[in-house]
């Protein structure tokens, strides 16, 4: 009788070998791409953008099947919104590819350079990282974003896009593969391990030496699983337990549209606001105003005791109000829900955010310059907004054309990751026969 554990181990070994082979093929393909000049890379990107536009119906058709299956499986509205990749969104992704093509090429940029006393000239220059791995879920736009950024920065990439978007990603990658082949590149340059299922993701985490860096993009569970289990170096992208703090000096008329935009424009994204902190001096005026606007937007409010009493006394029609519990302050809802808390001081707001935030984005609504300066200097997150929506934290909005993800770590890259964040550096020394004494 076959030993199930032995059989499972053999299957895992086969998957691991196949994923490593894909990584090695990607590295060979990356070596050719690294020899391409900026003009050639831009031509390739523009051809991909045109092909995405021309064959958008193929992608949208595949996406409709993924959407239907996920809807029937009970996927939340926020995740379904992320999964949607219809013709308008494919067109937007194609425009993003064109934007990436228009950006300066970071490869070869001299970061710094100088001469030693003995005449040796040193230069630190930007170079591609090599072979990247991306593990993400229900985000088919990421497939296009990552492919375009990798091509422009001279990198190869292996993708694990998850079951929910498997048809959509396959259709997209088929189009990209056709263009790569037409331009003399191996389609292994941008390839998927989705055919191996979850075992493919596990193999990517084990494939040290075959992948240079691994980037998870998704919910907190996915990200932490990769961080804990990967033998490949990881760039940690963040879940978004994002805060807005309304200071005692805040312009309350500004605060309402900022709050509603940050919470409701797209609920399933990591830069959507999940928590609202309000200074006690403006709480009686602001919280009922905010609650009315949130209720109109059908947002469920998880309020601390003081905020709950203010909202309850306001008698707002259609309000969906519950008492907040301790777990609320650490929860990324990705839904029409928000936690609301009254704080007694700016210090308390900063302490609460730094304790409960995932380090993604925080915003302060204030007119007092000293409060703004203290908030921006003491908040330990990748992005801090002042009198603006947290929804602006995005590589495309920041002018990067697209983004690899939003890094919440402090090594190499922090915040939205664009072309420069997809390079590393090397030193080149130019001598004339110098030897070290």
C-alpha positions in Angstrom: 0.0 0.0 0.0 1.3 3.4 -0.9 2.4 5.7 2.0 0.4 8.9 1.6 3.1 11.0 3.2 5.7 9.6 0.8 3.4 10.2 -2.2 2.7 13.8 -1.0 6.4 14.4 -0.5 7.2 13.1 -4.1 4.5 15.5 -5.5 5.9 18.4 -3.5 9.4 17.5 -4.8 8.2 17.5 -8.3 6.5 20.9 -7.9 9.6 22.3 -6.3 11.8 21.1 -9.1 9.4 22.5 -11.7 9.2 25.9 -10.0 13.0 26.1 -9.6 13.3 25.3 -13.3 10.9 28.1 -14.1 13.1 30.4 -11.9 16.2 29.3 -13.8 14.5 29.9 -17.2 13.4 33.3 -16.0 17.0 34.1 -15.0 18.3 33.2 -18.5 15.5 35.3 -20.1 16.4 38.2 -17.7 20.0 38.0 -18.9 18.9 38.9 -22.5 16.5 41.6 -21.3 19.4 43.2 -19.2 21.2 43.7 -22.5 18.3 45.7 -24.0 18.6 49.5 -24.1 15.8 51.8 -22.9 14.4 52.3 -26.4 14.0 48.5 -27.0 12.3 48.1 -23.6 9.9 50.9 -24.3 9.0 49.5 -27.7 8.3 46.2 -26.0 6.0 47.9 -23.4 4.1 49.9 -26.0 3.5 46.7 -28.0 2.1 45.0 -24.9 -0.1 48.0 -24.2 -1.5 47.9 -27.7 -2.1 44.1 -27.5 -4.0 44.5 -24.2 -6.2 47.1 -25.8 -6.8 44.9 -28.9 -7.5 41.8 -27.0 -9.3 43.3 -23.9 -12.4 41.2 -24.7 -10.4 38.0 -24.2 -9.3 39.1 -20.7 -12.7 40.5 -19.8 -14.4 37.2 -20.8 -12.0 35.2 -18.7 -12.6 37.6 -15.8 -16.3 37.3 -16.1 -16.0 33.5 -15.4 -13.7 34.2 -12.5 -16.1 36.8 -11.1 -19.1 34.5 -11.4 -17.3 31.6 -9.7 -16.1 33.8 -6.9 -19.5 35.4 -6.4 -21.1 32.0 -6.1 -18.4 31.0 -3.6 -19.4 33.9 -1.4 -16.5 36.3 -2.0 -17.0 39.7 -0.2 -18.0 42.8 -2.2 -14.6 44.4 -1.5 -12.6 41.4 -2.9 -15.0 41.1 -5.9 -14.2 44.7 -6.7 -10.5 44.0 -6.6 -11.0 40.9 -8.8 -13.0 42.8 -11.5 -10.9 43.3 -14.7 -13.4 44.3 -17.3 -12.7 46.2 -20.5 -12.4 49.6 -18.9 -10.0 48.3 -16.3 -7.9 46.5 -18.9 -7.8 49.8 -20.8 -6.6 51.6 -17.7 -4.0 49.0 -17.1 -2.8 49.4 -20.7 -2.5 53.1 -20.1 -0.4 52.3 -17.1 2.0 50.3 -19.2 2.3 53.3 -21.5 3.1 55.5 -18.6 5.8 53.1 -17.4 7.3 53.3 -20.9 7.4 57.1 -20.6 9.3 57.1 -17.3 13.1 57.4 -17.0 14.9 54.1 -17.0 16.6 53.6 -13.6 19.0 51.0 -14.9 22.6 52.5 -15.2 21.8 55.5 -13.1 24.8 56.6 -11.1 23.8 56.9 -7.5 27.1 58.4 -6.5 30.7 58.5 -7.7 34.0 59.9 -6.6 37.8 59.4 -6.9 40.0 58.0 -4.2 43.3 59.7 -3.4 45.2 57.1 -5.5 43.1 58.0 -8.6 40.8 55.0 -8.5 37.3 56.2 -9.7 34.4 54.6 -7.9 30.8 54.6 -9.2 27.7 53.1 -7.6 25.1 52.3 -10.3 21.6 50.9 -10.4 21.1 47.4 -11.8 18.2 45.0 -12.0 17.5 42.8 -8.9 17.2 39.7 -11.2 14.3 37.3 -10.7 11.4 38.4 -8.6 8.6 36.3 -7.2 5.1 37.8 -6.7 2.4 36.0 -4.6 -0.9 37.8 -4.7 -4.6 37.1 -4.7 -7.7 38.3 -6.6 -5.8 41.3 -8.1 -5.5 40.7 -11.9 -4.3 44.3 -12.5 -1.2 43.4 -10.5 -0.2 41.0 -13.3 0.0 43.8 -15.8 1.5 46.3 -13.4 4.3 43.9 -12.3 5.1 42.8 -15.8 5.5 46.3 -17.1 7.6 47.4 -14.1 9.8 44.3 -14.4 10.4 44.8 -18.1 11.3 48.5 -17.8 13.6 47.8 -14.8 15.3 44.8 -16.5 13.9 42.1 -14.2 12.2 38.7 -14.7 9.2 37.6 -12.6 7.4 34.5 -11.5 3.8 35.1 -10.6 1.4 33.2 -8.3 -1.9 35.1 -8.8 -4.2 32.8 -6.9 -7.1 30.6 -7.8 -9.8 33.3 -7.9 -8.2 35.2 -10.8 -6.6 32.1 -12.5 -8.5 32.4 -15.8 -8.0 36.2 -15.9 -4.2 36.0 -15.2 -3.8 33.2 -17.8 -5.5 35.2 -20.5 -3.3 38.3 -19.7 -0.1 36.3 -19.6 -0.9 34.6 -22.9 -1.1 38.1 -24.5 2.1 39.2 -22.9 3.9 36.0 -23.9 2.9 36.5 -27.5 4.4 40.0 -27.6 7.6 38.8 -25.8 8.1 36.1 -28.4 7.4 38.5 -31.3 10.2 40.8 -29.9 12.7 37.9 -29.5 12.3 37.3 -25.8 11.6 34.1 -24.0 8.1 34.1 -22.4 9.8 32.7 -19.4 10.6 36.3 -18.6 7.1 36.8 -17.2 5.7 33.4 -16.2 3.2 31.9 -13.7 3.2 29.0 -11.3 -0.6 29.0 -10.9 -0.8 25.6 -12.5 0.8 24.1 -9.4 -1.8 25.7 -7.0 -0.8 26.5 -3.5 2.1 24.1 -3.8 3.5 26.5 -6.3 3.5 29.3 -3.8 5.1 27.1 -1.2 7.8 26.1 -3.7 8.5 29.8 -4.5 9.1 30.4 -0.8 11.7 27.5 -0.8 13.4 28.5 -4.0 16.3 30.4 -2.6 19.0 30.8 -5.3 16.4 30.5 -8.0 14.5 33.6 -7.0 16.2 36.7 -5.7 13.4 38.3 -3.8 9.8 37.4 -3.0 7.0 40.0 -2.6 3.6 39.0 -1.1 0.7 41.3 -1.9 -2.7 40.7 -0.3 -4.3 40.3 3.1 -2.5 40.1 6.4 -2.7 36.3 6.5 -1.1 35.9 3.2 1.7 38.4 3.9 2.5 36.9 7.3 2.5 33.4 6.0 5.2 34.4 3.4 7.2 36.4 5.9 7.3 33.5 8.4 7.9 30.6 5.9 10.0 32.0 3.1 13.7 31.1 2.7 13.9 33.7 -0.1 14.4 37.3 1.0 11.0 39.0 1.3 9.9 42.6 0.8 6.9 42.9 3.1 4.0 44.8 1.6 1.4 45.9 4.1 -2.1 45.2 5.1 -3.8 48.5 5.6 -5.1 49.3 9.1 -5.2 52.9 8.0 -6.2 55.9 10.3 -7.5 59.4 9.9 -7.0 61.7 12.9 -9.2 64.8 13.2 -7.2 67.3 15.4 -8.8 70.0 17.6 -7.6 72.5 15.0 -9.0 70.6 12.0 -11.3 72.1 9.4 -14.4 70.0 9.9 -15.8 71.0 6.5 -12.7 69.5 4.9 -12.7 66.5 7.1 -16.1 65.0 6.0 -15.4 64.6 2.2 -11.9 63.4 3.0 -13.3 60.8 5.3 -16.0 59.6 3.0 -13.6 59.4 0.0 -11.0 57.5 2.1 -13.5 55.0 3.4 -16.0 54.4 0.6 -14.4 55.2 -2.8 -13.0 51.6 -2.9 -13.5 49.5 0.2 -11.4 46.5 -0.7 -8.0 48.3 -1.1 -5.2 48.6 1.4 -5.2 52.4 1.4 -8.9 52.7 2.4 -9.3 54.2 5.9 -10.3 51.8 8.6 -10.2 53.9 11.7 -11.3 57.4 12.6 -9.8 59.1 15.7 -11.3 62.4 16.9 -9.9 64.9 19.4 -12.3 65.3 22.3 -12.5 69.1 21.8 -14.2 68.7 18.5 -15.9 65.4 19.1 -19.4 66.7 20.0 -19.5 68.8 16.8 -17.7 66.5 14.4 -18.8 62.9 15.3 -22.5 63.4 14.6 -21.7 65.1 11.3 -19.3 62.2 10.4 -21.8 59.6 11.5 -24.6 61.1 9.3 -22.3 61.0 6.3 -21.1 57.5 7.0 -24.7 56.3 7.6 -25.7 57.7 4.2 -22.8 55.7 2.7 -24.1 52.6 4.5 -20.9 52.3 6.6 -21.2 50.2 9.8 -19.6 52.1 12.7 -17.7 50.4 15.5 -17.5 53.1 18.1 -15.8 53.3 21.5 -18.0 54.2 24.5 -17.8 58.0 24.2 -18.3 58.0 20.4 -21.1 55.5 20.7 -23.0 57.8 23.1 -22.6 60.8 20.8 -23.8 58.9 17.7 -26.7 57.2 19.6 -27.9 60.6 21.0 -27.8 62.2 17.5 -30.8 60.0 16.4 -29.5 59.4 12.9 -31.8 57.6 10.5 -30.4 54.4 9.1 -27.3 54.3 11.4 -25.6 51.0 11.8 -23.8 51.3 15.1 -22.1 48.7 17.3 -19.9 48.9 20.4 -16.2 48.6 19.5 -14.2 45.7 21.1 -10.4 45.5 21.5 -10.0 43.5 18.3 -11.5 46.3 16.2 -8.5 48.5 16.6 -6.2 45.9 14.9 -8.7 44.8 12.2 -8.4 45.7 8.5 -12.0 45.5 7.6 -11.8 45.8 3.8 -15.6 46.4 4.0 -18.1 49.2 4.7 -17.0 49.3 8.3 -15.0 51.8 10.3 -13.8 52.0 13.9 -14.3 55.4 15.7 -12.5 56.5 18.8 -12.3 59.8 20.8 -8.8 60.7 22.0 -7.9 63.2 24.6 -4.8 64.6 23.0 -2.5 64.6 19.9 -0.1 62.4 22.0 -2.8 59.8 22.6 -3.7 59.8 18.9 -0.1 59.2 17.9 0.4 56.5 20.5 -2.8 54.7 19.4 -1.8 54.8 15.7 1.7 53.6 16.3 0.5 50.8 18.5 -2.3 49.5 16.2 -1.3 50.6 12.7 0.2 48.2 10.1 2.6 51.0 9.1 0.8 51.8 5.8 -0.8 55.3 5.6 -2.2 57.7 8.2 -3.7 61.1 7.7 -4.2 64.2 10.0 -6.9 66.8 9.5 -5.4 69.9 11.1 -4.7 73.6 10.6 -2.3 74.0 13.5 1.2 73.8 12.0 2.8 72.5 15.2 0.3 69.7 15.4 0.9 68.8 11.8 4.7 68.8 12.3 4.5 66.6 15.4 2.2 64.1 13.7 4.2 63.8 10.5 7.5 63.4 12.5 6.3 60.9 15.1 4.0 58.7 13.1 5.9 55.5 12.2 4.2 54.6 8.9 5.4 54.5 5.3 3.1 57.4 4.2 1.6 60.3 6.1 -1.0 62.6 4.6 -2.0 66.1 5.7 -5.5 67.2 5.0 -5.9 64.7 2.3 -7.4 61.3 1.6 -5.4 58.1 2.4 -6.5 56.8 -1.0 -3.7 58.8 -2.6 -1.1 56.2 -1.4 -0.7 54.5 -4.8 2.2 54.1 -7.2 0.2 55.3 -10.1 -1.0 58.4 -8.3 2.6 59.1 -7.1 3.7 59.1 -10.7 5.3 55.7 -10.9 3.0 54.5 -13.7 2.2 51.4 -11.6 3.4 49.8 -8.4 4.8 46.5 -7.3 3.1 47.0 -4.0 3.3 49.3 -1.0 6.2 48.3 1.3 5.6 48.7 5.0 9.1 47.5 6.0 12.1 49.7 6.5 14.8 47.9 4.4 15.5 48.8 0.8 12.1 50.2 -0.1 9.3 51.8 1.9 5.9 53.0 0.6 4.8 52.6 -3.0 7.4 50.6 -5.0 8.1 51.7 -8.5 11.0 51.3 -11.0 13.8 52.5 -8.7 12.6 50.2 -5.9 13.0 47.3 -8.3 16.7 47.9 -8.7 19.7 47.3 -6.5 23.2 48.7 -6.9 26.6 47.6 -7.6 30.0 49.3 -7.4 32.3 49.7 -10.3 36.0 50.7 -9.8 37.9 52.3 -12.7 41.7 52.1 -12.2 44.9 52.7 -14.1 47.0 50.0 -12.5 46.5 50.9 -8.8 47.4 48.2 -6.2 46.7 48.4 -2.5 49.7 49.0 -0.3 
